[in-house]
């Protein structure tokens, strides 16, 4: 008898589901406006201070966090796509957020960027930005979107 891995294209079992991250938002209307500009449909339950954004099968939820410290309490999500390049190009074309090189190794550059972002945050300005599309050595093509709450949302596809 041979052991085989489950076929990922096989019919869904009753235990399969969808994960939907719930991320913090200092200002839900600002967060919804950002995602609406990216082509998401938005829904806001003001009474419960909760919001949802959806575009196709991509869904993110947000909960009001008016005292959010974006450097100590922001969220992280990974959204798996079939075509990260296409979504990246659509986001670029929307021109909603600046495309920035996100510092990885140079400590001074990272500190400078952090100081600039803190000043924007303190002034009530948006800190939303997007990084470049990159083929990672672990076989994922992805790009990061840091929303107006500094939540890191990585959009990617498996290569190969």
C-alpha positions as CSV (number, residue, x, y, z in Angstrom):
1,X,0.0,0.0,0.0
2,X,1.4,3.4,-1.0
3,X,0.8,6.6,0.9
4,X,-0.2,9.6,-1.2
5,X,-0.6,13.2,-0.4
6,X,-4.1,14.6,-0.6
7,X,-5.0,16.2,-3.9
8,X,-5.3,20.0,-3.3
9,X,-7.7,20.2,-6.3
10,X,-10.1,17.5,-4.9
11,X,-13.6,18.4,-3.7
12,X,-13.7,20.3,-0.5
13,X,-14.2,18.4,2.7
14,X,-16.5,19.6,5.5
15,X,-13.5,20.6,7.6
16,X,-12.0,23.0,5.1
17,X,-12.7,26.7,5.4
18,X,-11.3,30.2,4.8
19,X,-9.2,32.3,7.1
20,X,-10.0,35.9,7.4
21,X,-7.6,38.1,9.4
22,X,-9.0,40.7,11.8
23,X,-6.7,43.7,11.9
24,X,-6.6,46.8,14.1
25,X,-7.7,50.1,12.7
26,X,-7.2,53.5,14.4
27,X,-9.7,55.1,12.1
28,X,-12.1,52.7,10.4
29,X,-13.5,55.3,7.8
30,X,-9.9,56.1,6.7
31,X,-9.1,52.4,6.4
32,X,-12.3,51.7,4.4
33,X,-11.6,54.7,2.1
34,X,-8.1,53.3,1.4
35,X,-9.3,49.8,0.5
36,X,-12.2,51.2,-1.5
37,X,-9.7,53.0,-3.7
38,X,-8.1,49.6,-4.4
39,X,-11.4,48.3,-5.7
40,X,-12.6,46.5,-2.6
41,X,-16.3,46.7,-1.5
42,X,-16.5,47.9,2.1
43,X,-19.0,47.4,4.9
44,X,-19.0,49.2,8.2
45,X,-20.9,48.2,11.3
46,X,-20.5,51.4,13.2
47,X,-22.5,50.2,16.2
48,X,-19.9,47.4,16.8
49,X,-16.9,49.4,15.5
50,X,-16.2,46.6,13.0
51,X,-15.6,46.7,9.3
52,X,-15.0,44.3,6.4
53,X,-13.5,44.8,2.9
54,X,-13.8,42.3,0.1
55,X,-12.5,42.0,-3.4
56,X,-13.3,38.7,-5.1
57,X,-12.2,36.0,-2.7
58,X,-9.9,38.4,-0.7
59,X,-11.5,39.4,2.6
60,X,-10.1,41.4,5.5
61,X,-11.8,42.5,8.7
62,X,-10.9,45.5,10.9
63,X,-11.8,46.3,14.4
64,X,-11.7,49.8,15.9
65,X,-8.5,50.4,17.9
66,X,-8.5,54.2,18.5
67,X,-5.4,53.9,20.7
68,X,-3.4,51.9,18.2
69,X,0.4,52.2,18.4
70,X,1.3,51.1,14.9
71,X,4.8,50.1,15.8
72,X,3.8,47.8,18.6
73,X,0.2,46.6,17.8
74,X,-0.3,46.5,14.0
75,X,-1.4,43.2,12.4
76,X,0.1,41.0,9.7
77,X,-1.7,38.9,7.1
78,X,-0.7,37.0,4.0
79,X,-3.2,36.8,1.1
80,X,-2.5,33.9,-1.3
81,X,-3.3,34.8,-5.0
82,X,-3.3,33.1,-8.3
83,X,-1.6,36.1,-9.9
84,X,0.2,38.5,-7.6
85,X,1.7,40.4,-10.6
86,X,-1.8,41.4,-11.9
87,X,-3.0,42.7,-8.5
88,X,0.3,44.5,-8.0
89,X,-0.1,46.3,-11.4
90,X,-3.7,47.2,-10.5
91,X,-2.6,48.6,-7.2
92,X,0.2,50.6,-8.8
93,X,-2.2,51.9,-11.5
94,X,-4.6,53.1,-8.8
95,X,-1.9,55.4,-7.5
96,X,-3.4,55.3,-4.0
97,X,-0.2,54.9,-2.0
98,X,3.5,55.6,-2.7
99,X,5.7,52.8,-3.8
100,X,8.7,52.7,-1.5
101,X,11.8,50.6,-1.1
102,X,11.3,49.0,2.3
103,X,14.6,49.0,4.2
104,X,15.7,45.5,5.2
105,X,19.3,45.5,6.3
106,X,20.6,49.1,6.8
107,X,19.7,50.1,10.3
108,X,20.1,53.8,9.8
109,X,17.7,53.8,6.8
110,X,15.2,51.8,8.7
111,X,15.4,54.2,11.7
112,X,15.1,57.2,9.3
113,X,12.0,55.8,7.7
114,X,10.5,54.9,11.0
115,X,11.0,58.5,12.3
116,X,9.4,59.9,9.1
117,X,6.4,57.6,9.5
118,X,6.0,58.4,13.2
119,X,6.0,62.2,12.3
120,X,3.3,61.5,9.7
121,X,1.3,59.4,12.1
122,X,1.5,62.0,14.8
123,X,0.3,64.7,12.3
124,X,-2.7,62.5,11.4
125,X,-1.4,61.8,7.9
126,X,-1.6,58.5,6.1
127,X,1.4,56.2,6.5
128,X,0.1,53.7,3.8
129,X,2.7,52.5,1.4
130,X,3.5,49.6,-0.8
131,X,6.7,47.7,-1.5
132,X,7.9,46.2,-4.8
133,X,6.9,42.9,-6.2
134,X,9.7,40.4,-5.5
135,X,10.3,36.7,-6.2
136,X,11.4,35.4,-2.9
137,X,14.0,32.5,-2.5
138,X,11.4,30.4,-0.8
139,X,9.2,30.2,-4.0
140,X,6.7,33.0,-3.4
141,X,6.2,36.1,-5.7
142,X,4.9,38.8,-3.4
143,X,4.5,42.4,-2.5
144,X,3.8,44.1,0.8
145,X,1.0,46.7,1.4
146,X,1.3,48.6,4.7
147,X,-2.1,50.1,5.2
148,X,-2.9,53.4,7.0
149,X,-2.7,51.5,10.4
150,X,0.8,50.0,9.5
151,X,-0.8,46.6,9.2
152,X,1.4,44.5,6.9
153,X,-0.6,42.7,4.3
154,X,1.5,40.5,2.0
155,X,-0.1,39.5,-1.3
156,X,1.6,36.6,-3.0
157,X,1.5,33.5,-5.2
158,X,3.3,30.3,-5.1
159,X,5.8,30.0,-8.0
160,X,6.4,26.9,-10.0
